[in-house]
């Protein structure tokens, strides 16, 4: 029997996004619907066998440090091995790198199964993102030695940005990188530096799951006066392996000066090792002296540019993780609502206590909560897969289409990360509510889904940071070119929808909402004062995100009607019901959010600290 997730993925991939049409392109010519289905089949099976049964295990048996090594339950080792052996780490890569040249949209859909099964087993997406950043900005030798061995599963990767004193403020990065000897520039693995500093919240920062860990580390190279350059301009990017290697990718037997200072114990994602790492403190001296050996990636001072390649991937991955946790809670609460007998339906004369209790799902308020979850989570899944499809277009489309896809993705990335992180968390809260008192006990999985998902509003840039990126940069860059392109793209979807009389009202509602977002954007920047414009960046993003999700649902509704105009299947009727919910209950909320944006309301920004 097809799982609900598989059914949804098949519809979104093939009926809506037309993923099979990508096989007409040279890069994907060896693929077909059959190969796409085989990849999804494999991932669904591995997730079912190696991940799902152990979701509670990794929550209860957190990583521990015995002073020498990090200890994880055996199921984590088995799950990572199965994932690595499946080839999914390099699924979208070139054949020459051992990849499948799979479209990224299919890779994203296949990885969805692991997110629903157990989000905190492993950090495979960080490994892939790390290797992709090295592919984009590293030397051929760095690609061959580091990226290739991450893609083949021998090594894992991390992203080391945050520091204890700096948090999200990368301007305050204090990790230093100093040239290692007179011949530092001649190392075949890249210009060689010694790094000293501390990095906090590093997922996958230490473990025994693979023979090596490749850290991508942001650090500053001091100027001639020995001082670090203030701000982000002085930040460079370095490859810092846990164990030193030669140019053939073999371990030299020498440990690099990277030491685990401690494990962080989070609210959720407890199965993933999260660490504080000390670089260059001298615990593992290299060649007789302290300092972690690191190899420069790209040019000095361009570390953020290089790292943003990975960060943008990670942001979309976090949006997908939030979405899958939301769906996991939705499926659990749907099953509970169908099987739990409680209460009696309301009739003309009120409730009849002589009648037997009915399943929870027969009550209108339970349906409201289930429909909210369905519309948020399936809509968020559509958005994330749409963004993945833009990645494929940006890589393989005709020049103009590719450029437009990349620009559209720039604008949508903050939404793809933050909208699911906020709304799918709320879906998890509703899943707990449907379970009643059982929902917040550990006898049922929904409390864990909520704990796991609460992290995603902070992972890879908080809600507020993404909002400032959207309103402060993405919608105004290139004289608003990205926002104009998005408006044209949504406008085209509105025109398609108007061909269906039953969608005309929703199309008009979305057109009005799109106009309101455009007007609010102009009003926010009317004075040119960033403090005023960005004072209400979060309400702006909430409204913007709702408009984007309404667009997703309107376009999906078109595909539903093209496939099943009479809504004869429950799946078609269900998708149309979720779209109706979004237009009737969700999109009307944007008015209050945009009101404070338009008038540049300073109620929050003007509060002095002593007034709280």
C-alpha positions as a printed NumPy array, in Angstrom:
array([[  0.   ,   0.   ,   0.   ],
       [  1.361,   3.42 ,  -0.982],
       [  2.205,   5.596,   2.017],
       [  0.568,   9.033,   2.252],
       [  3.972,  10.702,   1.9  ],
       [  4.833,   8.693,  -1.217],
       [  1.484,   9.539,  -2.763],
       [  2.036,  13.252,  -2.069],
       [  5.602,  13.189,  -3.408],
       [  4.524,  11.381,  -6.578],
       [  1.821,  13.978,  -7.219],
       [  4.092,  16.966,  -6.562],
       [  7.015,  15.574,  -8.562],
       [  5.162,  14.28 , -11.582],
       [  1.695,  15.839, -11.864],
       [  2.701,  19.282, -10.648],
       [  6.439,  19.841, -11.27 ],
       [  6.709,  17.551, -14.33 ],
       [ 10.036,  16.179, -13.104],
       [ 10.169,  13.586, -15.872],
       [ 10.513,  16.38 , -18.44 ],
       [ 14.025,  16.972, -17.086],
       [ 15.143,  13.706, -18.712],
       [ 15.08 ,  15.534, -22.078],
       [ 18.153,  17.454, -20.909],
       [ 21.597,  16.05 , -21.584],
       [ 22.622,  15.877, -17.932],
       [ 19.628,  13.721, -16.997],
       [ 19.252,  11.78 , -20.247],
       [ 20.042,   8.404, -18.652],
       [ 17.097,   8.788, -16.275],
       [ 13.389,   8.059, -16.566],
       [ 10.325,   7.883, -14.371],
       [ 11.433,   4.323, -13.556],
       [ 14.853,   5.375, -12.247],
       [ 13.297,   8.194, -10.242],
       [ 10.837,   5.747,  -8.702],
       [ 13.646,   3.287,  -7.929],
       [ 15.532,   5.968,  -5.979],
       [ 12.403,   6.85 ,  -4.001],
       [ 11.724,   3.146,  -3.376],
       [ 15.239,   2.635,  -2.015],
       [ 15.155,   5.645,   0.281],
       [ 11.682,   4.816,   1.537],
       [ 12.86 ,   1.284,   2.406],
       [ 16.054,   2.422,   4.177],
       [ 14.108,   5.043,   6.115],
       [ 11.516,   2.473,   7.135],
       [ 14.066,  -0.156,   8.188],
       [ 17.062,   1.787,   9.534],
       [ 15.657,   5.123,  10.718],
       [ 12.016,   5.01 ,  11.811],
       [ 12.322,   2.161,  14.36 ],
       [ 15.104,   4.043,  16.178],
       [ 13.718,   7.577,  16.353],
       [ 12.901,   7.2  ,  20.04 ],
       [ 16.155,   5.312,  20.706],
       [ 18.365,   8.201,  19.582],
       [ 16.2  ,  10.655,  21.528],
       [ 16.737,   8.714,  24.754],
       [ 20.352,   7.561,  24.203],
       [ 22.017,  10.913,  23.583],
       [ 25.643,  11.149,  22.418],
       [ 28.103,  10.975,  25.309],
       [ 31.787,  11.77 ,  25.6  ],
       [ 34.049,   9.44 ,  27.58 ],
       [ 36.978,  11.869,  27.494],
       [ 38.476,  10.353,  24.386],
       [ 35.643,   9.681,  21.962],
       [ 31.967,  10.318,  21.359],
       [ 29.758,   7.287,  21.854],
       [ 26.567,   6.871,  19.834],
       [ 24.069,   3.986,  19.748],
       [ 24.731,   1.266,  17.19 ],
       [ 21.588,   2.167,  15.249],
       [ 23.157,   5.522,  14.316],
       [ 26.18 ,   3.77 ,  12.819],
       [ 23.935,   1.335,  10.925],
       [ 21.685,   4.086,   9.574],
       [ 24.571,   6.228,   8.342],
       [ 26.226,   3.246,   6.676],
       [ 23.021,   2.318,   4.881],
       [ 22.586,   5.911,   3.705],
       [ 26.192,   6.195,   2.504],
       [ 26.009,   2.856,   0.678],
       [ 22.817,   3.932,  -1.093],
       [ 24.808,   6.57 ,  -3.006],
       [ 22.532,   9.387,  -1.846],
       [ 25.445,  11.499,  -0.576],
       [ 26.491,  12.044,  -4.203],
       [ 23.123,  11.507,  -5.903],
       [ 23.09 ,  14.828,  -7.785],
       [ 26.829,  14.816,  -8.616],
       [ 28.612,  14.053, -11.877],
       [ 29.27 ,  10.464, -12.86 ],
       [ 33.007,  11.274, -12.594],
       [ 32.509,  11.91 ,  -8.863],
       [ 30.652,   8.649,  -8.408],
       [ 27.306,  10.425,  -8.596],
       [ 24.048,   9.518, -10.305],
       [ 23.471,  12.879, -12.03 ],
       [ 20.046,  12.793, -10.446],
       [ 17.928,  15.957, -10.611],
       [ 18.126,  17.819,  -7.337],
       [ 14.339,  17.888,  -7.086],
       [ 14.273,  14.073,  -7.091],
       [ 17.122,  13.908,  -4.577],
       [ 15.204,  16.29 ,  -2.291],
       [ 12.036,  14.24 ,  -2.567],
       [ 13.913,  11.023,  -1.81 ],
       [ 15.554,  12.556,   1.286],
       [ 12.114,  13.502,   2.596],
       [ 11.591,   9.936,   3.806],
       [ 14.504,  10.237,   6.239],
       [ 13.148,  13.49 ,   7.65 ],
       [  9.821,  11.875,   8.517],
       [ 11.448,   8.706,   9.851],
       [ 14.038,  10.286,  12.173],
       [ 15.397,  13.773,  11.632],
       [ 18.184,  13.504,  14.199],
       [ 19.936,  10.336,  13.034],
       [ 23.082,  11.628,  11.344],
       [ 23.925,  14.923,   9.644],
       [ 24.184,  13.738,   6.045],
       [ 22.934,  16.969,   4.518],
       [ 25.789,  18.892,   6.152],
       [ 28.268,  16.494,   4.567],
       [ 26.736,  17.015,   1.131],
       [ 26.599,  20.789,   1.579],
       [ 30.214,  20.881,   2.768],
       [ 31.382,  18.889,  -0.251],
       [ 29.34 ,  21.057,  -2.628],
       [ 30.967,  24.214,  -1.235],
       [ 34.414,  22.702,  -1.844],
       [ 33.338,  21.718,  -5.375],
       [ 32.246,  25.296,  -6.044],
       [ 35.219,  27.144,  -4.537],
       [ 38.038,  24.671,  -3.855],
       [ 41.056,  23.769,  -5.965],
       [ 41.008,  20.587,  -8.093],
       [ 43.168,  18.901,  -5.424],
       [ 40.802,  19.962,  -2.628],
       [ 37.873,  18.642,  -4.638],
       [ 39.631,  15.332,  -5.291],
       [ 40.859,  14.791,  -1.734],
       [ 38.109,  16.264,   0.435],
       [ 34.872,  16.563,  -1.548],
       [ 35.196,  13.19 ,  -3.267],
       [ 35.766,  11.362,   0.02 ],
       [ 32.726,  13.036,   1.55 ],
       [ 30.56 ,  12.078,  -1.395],
       [ 31.706,   8.443,  -1.266],
       [ 30.886,   8.202,   2.45 ],
       [ 34.407,   7.714,   3.817],
       [ 34.372,  11.09 ,   5.569],
       [ 31.734,  13.438,   6.959],
       [ 31.596,  17.23 ,   6.906],
       [ 30.618,  20.144,   9.141],
       [ 30.026,  23.88 ,   8.91 ],
       [ 31.858,  25.917,  11.584],
       [ 30.553,  29.484,  11.698],
       [ 29.227,  30.413,  15.145],
       [ 31.439,  31.226,  18.093],
       [ 30.458,  31.362,  21.775],
       [ 30.879,  35.137,  22.018],
       [ 29.415,  35.957,  18.585],
       [ 26.364,  33.773,  17.964],
       [ 24.821,  34.793,  14.641],
       [ 26.991,  37.934,  14.396],
       [ 29.651,  36.765,  11.966],
       [ 31.287,  40.211,  12.06 ],
       [ 32.53 ,  39.246,  15.512],
       [ 34.286,  36.045,  14.449],
       [ 37.566,  35.937,  16.373],
       [ 39.134,  32.665,  15.185],
       [ 42.592,  33.483,  13.779],
       [ 44.402,  31.928,  10.839],
       [ 48.134,  32.583,  10.533],
       [ 50.405,  31.427,   7.732],
       [ 52.154,  28.17 ,   8.652],
       [ 55.813,  28.636,   7.778],
       [ 57.617,  30.294,   4.912],
       [ 56.375,  27.651,   2.464],
       [ 52.713,  27.963,   3.527],
       [ 51.59 ,  28.91 ,   0.015],
       [ 53.176,  25.843,  -1.582],
       [ 51.177,  23.089,   0.117],
       [ 49.475,  20.983,  -2.594],
       [ 46.28 ,  20.852,  -0.497],
       [ 46.058,  24.644,  -0.519],
       [ 47.727,  27.569,   1.274],
       [ 48.403,  26.196,   4.77 ],
       [ 47.486,  28.105,   7.925],
       [ 47.377,  27.512,  11.682],
       [ 43.974,  28.196,  13.215],
       [ 43.214,  29.104,  16.831],
       [ 39.756,  29.768,  18.216],
       [ 36.478,  28.226,  19.343],
       [ 33.377,  27.199,  17.41 ],
       [ 29.993,  26.567,  19.008],
       [ 26.847,  24.616,  17.969],
       [ 28.749,  22.457,  15.482],
       [ 26.483,  19.601,  14.398],
       [ 28.406,  16.417,  13.662],
       [ 31.513,  18.075,  15.111],
       [ 32.924,  14.885,  16.626],
       [ 31.985,  11.21 ,  16.404],
       [ 33.282,   7.823,  15.283],
       [ 30.816,   7.359,  12.402],
       [ 33.495,   7.788,   9.71 ],
       [ 37.267,   7.686,   9.484],
       [ 37.577,  11.468,   9.202],
       [ 35.634,  14.72 ,   9.664],
       [ 36.177,  17.655,   7.301],
       [ 35.477,  20.958,   9.056],
       [ 34.799,  24.057,   6.96 ],
       [ 35.859,  26.875,   9.287],
       [ 35.424,  30.642,   9.074],
       [ 38.459,  32.513,  10.436],
       [ 40.241,  35.822,   9.974],
       [ 43.777,  36.252,   8.659],
       [ 45.423,  39.067,  10.662],
       [ 46.753,  42.108,   8.851],
       [ 50.4  ,  43.244,   8.797],
       [ 49.878,  44.843,  12.221],
       [ 48.771,  41.483,  13.662],
       [ 45.218,  42.713,  14.211],
       [ 42.06 ,  41.146,  12.825],
       [ 40.074,  43.154,  10.292],
       [ 36.747,  44.292,  11.808],
       [ 33.475,  43.164,  10.24 ],
       [ 32.946,  40.404,   7.699],
       [ 35.442,  41.63 ,   5.087],
       [ 38.348,  39.869,   6.731],
       [ 36.705,  36.44 ,   6.979],
       [ 38.276,  33.574,   5.047],
       [ 37.29 ,  29.912,   4.71 ],
       [ 39.481,  26.938,   5.599],
       [ 39.335,  23.162,   5.322],
       [ 40.387,  21.749,   8.684],
       [ 40.34 ,  17.925,   8.79 ],
       [ 40.121,  16.135,  12.147],
       [ 42.874,  13.775,  10.936],
       [ 45.57 ,  15.002,   8.56 ],
       [ 45.699,  13.44 ,   5.106],
       [ 48.016,  13.244,   2.108],
       [ 47.3  ,  14.176,  -1.498],
       [ 45.862,  10.706,  -2.168],
       [ 43.306,  11.125,   0.602],
       [ 45.058,   8.679,   2.925],
       [ 45.256,   9.365,   6.65 ],
       [ 48.813,  10.244,   7.655],
       [ 48.261,   8.944,  11.181],
       [ 48.577,  12.427,  12.669],
       [ 45.687,  14.001,  14.575],
       [ 44.984,  17.655,  13.828],
       [ 44.775,  20.127,  16.709],
       [ 40.966,  20.099,  16.894],
       [ 39.636,  19.147,  20.322],
       [ 36.123,  18.466,  21.548],
       [ 35.492,  20.848,  24.45 ],
       [ 32.017,  19.529,  25.197],
       [ 28.685,  18.326,  23.922],
       [ 25.629,  20.549,  23.789],
       [ 22.41 ,  18.934,  25.003],
       [ 19.556,  20.327,  22.975],
       [ 15.808,  20.273,  23.379],
       [ 15.517,  18.148,  20.241],
       [ 17.616,  16.537,  17.501],
       [ 19.189,  14.661,  20.4  ],
       [ 20.583,  11.937,  18.168],
       [ 22.9  ,  14.365,  16.36 ],
       [ 26.194,  15.171,  18.051],
       [ 26.337,  18.92 ,  18.707],
       [ 29.635,  20.296,  19.892],
       [ 31.861,  23.065,  21.145],
       [ 35.202,  22.677,  19.342],
       [ 38.55 ,  24.201,  20.284],
       [ 40.908,  24.81 ,  17.379],
       [ 44.618,  25.114,  18.042],
       [ 44.629,  24.93 ,  21.842],
       [ 47.571,  22.511,  21.78 ],
       [ 45.831,  19.362,  23.   ],
       [ 46.934,  17.612,  19.806],
       [ 50.114,  19.441,  18.732],
       [ 50.902,  19.118,  15.036],
       [ 54.566,  18.813,  14.081],
       [ 55.579,  19.921,  17.539],
       [ 53.428,  23.018,  17.945],
       [ 49.884,  24.13 ,  18.71 ],
       [ 47.53 ,  25.33 ,  15.992],
       [ 45.087,  23.428,  13.825],
       [ 46.243,  22.967,  10.252],
       [ 43.781,  24.503,   7.789],
       [ 43.863,  24.903,   4.004],
       [ 42.52 ,  28.118,   2.473],
       [ 39.465,  27.722,   0.231],
       [ 39.109,  30.404,  -2.433],
       [ 40.638,  33.831,  -1.93 ],
       [ 41.534,  35.491,   1.393],
       [ 38.676,  37.634,   2.674],
       [ 36.059,  35.826,   0.586],
       [ 35.111,  33.242,   3.185],
       [ 31.501,  34.326,   3.541],
       [ 30.984,  34.256,  -0.212],
       [ 32.271,  30.676,  -0.271],
       [ 30.383,  29.604,   2.844],
       [ 27.11 ,  31.104,   1.654],
       [ 27.074,  28.415,  -1.019],
       [ 26.73 ,  25.903,   1.792],
       [ 24.576,  28.108,   3.994],
       [ 21.906,  28.562,   1.317],
       [ 21.792,  24.801,   0.776],
       [ 21.522,  24.315,   4.524],
       [ 18.7  ,  26.86 ,   4.785],
       [ 16.586,  25.022,   2.245],
       [ 17.466,  21.724,   3.94 ],
       [ 16.272,  23.113,   7.28 ],
       [ 13.021,  24.205,   5.658],
       [ 12.603,  20.652,   4.397],
       [ 13.471,  19.208,   7.826],
       [ 10.845,  21.416,   9.47 ],
       [  8.33 ,  20.361,   6.842],
       [  8.951,  16.648,   7.34 ],
       [  8.671,  16.932,  11.114],
       [  5.392,  18.752,  10.591],
       [  4.179,  15.978,   8.315],
       [  5.298,  13.307,  10.79 ],
       [  3.125,  14.936,  13.453],
       [  0.249,  15.319,  11.004],
       [  0.325,  11.636,  10.063],
       [  0.502,  10.605,  13.731],
       [ -2.391,  12.846,  14.786],
       [ -4.463,  11.807,  11.76 ],
       [ -4.046,   8.155,  12.708],
       [ -4.922,   8.944,  16.33 ],
       [ -8.003,  10.958,  15.317],
       [ -9.244,   8.061,  13.209],
       [ -8.814,   5.435,  15.909],
       [ -9.472,   7.226,  19.21 ],
       [-13.158,   7.095,  20.213],
       [-14.222,  10.123,  22.211],
       [-17.348,  12.259,  22.491],
       [-20.577,  12.216,  20.542],
       [-21.645,  14.261,  17.53 ],
       [-23.886,  17.267,  17.891],
       [-27.393,  16.637,  16.592],
       [-30.5  ,  18.796,  16.328],
       [-31.254,  18.176,  19.979],
       [-27.682,  18.409,  21.173],
       [-25.515,  15.43 ,  22.135],
       [-27.185,  12.085,  22.777],
       [-25.329,  10.332,  25.655],
       [-27.037,   7.021,  24.837],
       [-25.181,   6.791,  21.535],
       [-21.689,   5.196,  21.382],
       [-18.662,   7.51 ,  21.206],
       [-17.34 ,   8.378,  17.757],
       [-13.804,   8.72 ,  16.386],
       [-12.252,  12.103,  17.126],
       [-12.093,  12.923,  13.42 ],
       [-15.875,  13.311,  13.326],
       [-15.641,  16.518,  15.39 ],
       [-15.399,  19.792,  13.449],
       [-12.608,  21.249,  15.569],
       [-10.45 ,  18.166,  15.081],
       [-10.978,  18.515,  11.348],
       [ -9.951,  22.172,  11.625],
       [ -6.669,  21.23 ,  13.271],
       [ -5.994,  18.408,  10.805],
       [ -6.774,  20.656,   7.858],
       [ -4.472,  23.37 ,   9.187],
       [ -1.641,  20.843,   9.462],
       [ -2.307,  19.463,   5.993],
       [ -2.401,  22.882,   4.342],
       [  0.738,  24.125,   6.1  ],
       [  2.859,  20.995,   5.746],
       [  1.911,  19.844,   2.259],
       [  2.131,  23.471,   1.107],
       [  5.601,  23.779,   2.639],
       [  6.654,  20.533,   0.947],
       [  5.489,  21.953,  -2.374],
       [  7.506,  25.134,  -1.786],
       [ 10.68 ,  23.215,  -0.943],
       [ 10.366,  20.957,  -3.972],
       [  9.633,  23.977,  -6.152],
       [ 12.883,  25.544,  -4.889],
       [ 14.731,  22.292,  -5.627],
       [ 13.296,  22.391,  -9.154],
       [ 14.666,  25.94 ,  -9.488],
       [ 18.122,  24.572,  -8.614],
       [ 17.854,  22.141, -11.544],
       [ 16.661,  24.918, -13.838],
       [ 19.506,  27.161, -12.696],
       [ 22.03 ,  24.439, -13.517],
       [ 20.653,  22.995, -16.754],
       [ 18.129,  25.432, -18.248],
       [ 18.58 ,  27.757, -21.218],
       [ 20.659,  30.835, -20.238],
       [ 17.763,  33.251, -19.604],
       [ 15.597,  30.652, -17.845],
       [ 18.576,  29.56 , -15.749],
       [ 19.373,  33.138, -14.703],
       [ 15.747,  33.761, -13.759],
       [ 15.594,  30.525, -11.775],
       [ 18.678,  31.517,  -9.775],
       [ 17.235,  34.968,  -9.058],
       [ 13.872,  33.554,  -8.03 ],
       [ 15.607,  31.097,  -5.72 ],
       [ 17.511,  33.969,  -4.085],
       [ 14.228,  35.667,  -3.198],
       [ 12.498,  32.48 ,  -2.05 ],
       [ 15.315,  31.033,   0.092],
       [ 14.474,  32.997,   3.293],
       [ 10.838,  31.903,   2.91 ],
       [ 11.753,  28.281,   2.178],
       [ 13.758,  28.18 ,   5.414],
       [ 11.625,  30.22 ,   7.789],
       [  8.002,  29.711,   6.764],
       [  8.076,  25.93 ,   7.395],
       [ 10.172,  26.442,  10.539],
       [  7.419,  28.558,  12.076],
       [  4.235,  27.081,  10.644],
       [  5.164,  23.403,  10.671],
       [  6.154,  23.85 ,  14.315],
       [  2.636,  25.137,  14.898],
       [  1.395,  22.04 ,  13.069],
       [  3.293,  19.926,  15.613],
       [  1.577,  21.858,  18.387],
       [ -1.805,  21.038,  16.875],
       [ -0.79 ,  17.376,  16.613],
       [ -0.195,  17.398,  20.378],
       [ -3.553,  19.101,  20.883],
       [ -5.389,  16.407,  18.926],
       [ -3.84 ,  13.768,  21.197],
       [ -5.131,  15.655,  24.245],
       [ -3.385,  14.791,  27.503],
       [ -1.613,  11.885,  25.844],
       [  0.045,  14.325,  23.435],
       [  2.536,  15.674,  25.909],
       [  3.533,  12.276,  27.275],
       [  6.378,  10.239,  25.858],
       [  4.016,   7.354,  25.184],
       [  3.236,   9.037,  21.855],
       [  5.713,  10.492,  19.322],
       [  4.2  ,  13.935,  18.798],
       [  5.939,  15.601,  21.75 ],
       [  9.305,  14.569,  20.294],
       [  8.379,  15.926,  16.863],
       [  7.571,  19.283,  18.486],
       [ 10.876,  19.321,  20.422],
       [ 12.847,  18.387,  17.316],
       [ 11.108,  21.035,  15.233],
       [ 11.53 ,  23.875,  17.741],
       [ 15.222,  23.98 ,  16.825],
       [ 14.554,  24.819,  13.188],
       [ 13.434,  28.394,  13.88 ],
       [ 17.018,  28.993,  15.057],
       [ 18.992,  26.624,  12.804],
       [ 20.813,  28.343,   9.907],
       [ 19.704,  31.852,  10.796],
       [ 16.791,  32.814,  12.998],
       [ 13.382,  33.949,  11.822],
       [ 14.413,  37.592,  12.371],
       [ 17.664,  37.211,  10.427],
       [ 15.865,  35.651,   7.459],
       [ 13.261,  38.432,   7.581],
       [ 15.934,  41.146,   7.432],
       [ 17.599,  39.287,   4.548],
       [ 14.289,  39.228,   2.676],
       [ 13.171,  42.833,   3.206],
       [ 16.622,  44.367,   3.579],
       [ 18.309,  42.686,   0.635],
       [ 16.411,  40.177,  -1.482],
       [ 13.394,  42.269,  -2.531],
       [ 15.403,  45.464,  -3.169],
       [ 18.561,  44.07 ,  -4.803],
       [ 19.08 ,  44.878,  -8.487],
       [ 16.44 ,  47.604,  -8.214],
       [ 13.823,  45.071,  -7.125],
       [ 14.451,  42.661, -10.01 ],
       [ 13.827,  39.592,  -7.868],
       [ 10.524,  40.866,  -6.504],
       [  9.383,  41.864,  -9.996],
       [ 10.264,  38.417, -11.33 ],
       [  8.371,  36.756,  -8.481],
       [  5.347,  38.974,  -9.178],
       [  5.424,  37.985, -12.882],
       [  5.749,  34.308, -11.987],
       [  2.844,  34.426,  -9.555],
       [  0.885,  36.509, -12.074],
       [  1.282,  33.768, -14.682],
       [ -0.053,  31.202, -12.177],
       [ -3.027,  33.482, -11.473],
       [ -3.839,  33.635, -15.19 ],
       [ -3.639,  29.829, -15.487],
       [ -6.005,  29.507, -12.535],
       [ -8.535,  31.892, -14.077],
       [ -9.048,  29.334, -16.845],
       [-10.849,  27.261, -14.189],
       [-14.069,  29.   , -13.101],
       [-13.948,  27.336,  -9.665],
       [-10.551,  28.965,  -9.001],
       [-11.442,  32.478, -10.12 ],
       [-12.157,  33.805,  -6.617],
       [ -8.885,  32.462,  -5.228],
       [ -6.99 ,  33.869,  -8.197],
       [ -8.462,  37.298,  -7.505],
       [ -7.686,  37.008,  -3.81 ],
       [ -4.052,  36.153,  -4.561],
       [ -3.735,  38.989,  -7.08 ],
       [ -4.959,  41.438,  -4.438],
       [ -2.576,  40.006,  -1.815],
       [  0.357,  40.262,  -4.231],
       [ -0.456,  43.907,  -4.873],
       [ -0.599,  44.574,  -1.113],
       [  2.864,  43.046,  -0.629],
       [  4.264,  45.237,  -3.394],
       [  2.731,  48.369,  -1.882],
       [  3.985,  47.446,   1.598],
       [  7.509,  46.917,   0.236],
       [  7.511,  50.408,  -1.254],
       [  6.026,  51.943,   1.89 ],
       [  8.597,  50.244,   4.127],
       [ 11.43 ,  51.852,   2.148],
       [  9.671,  55.158,   1.455],
       [ 12.018,  57.133,   3.712],
       [ 15.128,  55.149,   2.762],
       [ 15.85 ,  54.619,   6.472],
       [ 16.82 ,  50.978,   7.125],
       [ 15.855,  51.254,  10.795],
       [ 12.312,  52.199,   9.865],
       [ 12.076,  49.795,   6.953],
       [ 13.313,  46.78 ,   8.895],
       [ 11.558,  47.476,  12.209],
       [  8.753,  45.157,  11.05 ],
       [ 10.705,  42.75 ,   8.866],
       [  9.184,  39.701,  10.573],
       [  5.517,  40.676,   9.983],
       [  6.556,  41.463,   6.4  ],
       [  8.025,  38.   ,   5.958],
       [  5.005,  36.343,   7.543],
       [  2.725,  38.063,   5.031],
       [  5.137,  37.471,   2.145],
       [  5.376,  33.789,   3.062],
       [  1.616,  33.408,   3.184],
       [  1.33 ,  34.921,  -0.297],
       [  3.964,  32.495,  -1.59 ],
       [  2.144,  29.54 ,  -0.008],
       [ -1.176,  30.693,  -1.456],
       [  0.547,  30.735,  -4.859],
       [  1.729,  27.157,  -4.278],
       [ -1.795,  26.021,  -3.41 ],
       [ -3.39 ,  27.83 ,  -6.35 ],
       [ -0.942,  26.242,  -8.772],
       [ -1.454,  22.826,  -7.168],
       [ -5.221,  23.292,  -7.483],
       [ -4.76 ,  23.843, -11.23 ],
       [ -2.858,  20.561, -11.498],
       [ -5.503,  18.753,  -9.448],
       [ -8.295,  19.933, -11.767],
       [ -6.304,  19.097, -14.896],
       [ -5.828,  15.561, -13.626],
       [ -9.173,  14.959, -11.911],
       [-11.691,  17.662, -12.788],
       [-14.528,  15.934, -10.955],
       [-12.405,  15.413,  -7.797],
       [-13.388,  11.761,  -7.919],
       [-10.439,  10.581,  -5.791],
       [-10.146,  11.345,  -2.071],
       [ -6.574,  12.569,  -2.677],
       [ -7.753,  15.149,  -5.216],
       [-10.619,  16.283,  -3.019],
       [ -8.237,  16.469,  -0.053],
       [ -5.767,  18.682,  -1.887],
       [ -8.546,  20.972,  -3.013],
       [ -9.865,  21.096,   0.557],
       [ -6.423,  22.089,   1.847],
       [ -6.201,  24.836,  -0.782],
       [ -9.67 ,  26.075,   0.2  ],
       [ -8.623,  26.176,   3.86 ],
       [ -5.55 ,  28.229,   3.022],
       [ -7.484,  30.809,   1.032],
       [-10.356,  31.016,   3.512],
       [ -8.453,  30.901,   6.812],
       [ -4.802,  31.811,   6.194],
       [ -4.344,  34.308,   3.37 ],
       [ -6.775,  36.843,   4.936],
       [ -4.349,  37.163,   7.886],
       [ -1.841,  39.202,   5.884],
       [ -3.723,  42.486,   6.4  ],
       [ -2.682,  42.949,  10.026],
       [  0.922,  41.997,   9.293],
       [  1.277,  44.417,   6.402],
       [ -0.448,  47.288,   8.218],
       [  2.491,  47.834,  10.582],
       [  4.944,  47.456,   7.677],
       [  3.18 ,  50.108,   5.582],
       [  3.126,  52.706,   8.317],
       [  6.662,  51.865,   9.447],
       [  5.334,  51.323,  12.965],
       [  8.13 ,  51.827,  15.514],
       [  6.25 ,  50.46 ,  18.56 ],
       [  8.811,  47.678,  19.002],
       [ 11.974,  49.474,  17.909],
       [ 11.215,  52.566,  20.026],
       [ 10.949,  50.682,  23.315],
       [ 13.91 ,  51.61 ,  25.525],
       [ 15.368,  48.787,  27.589],
       [ 14.267,  50.326,  30.898],
       [ 10.649,  50.295,  29.688],
       [ 10.408,  46.517,  29.729]])
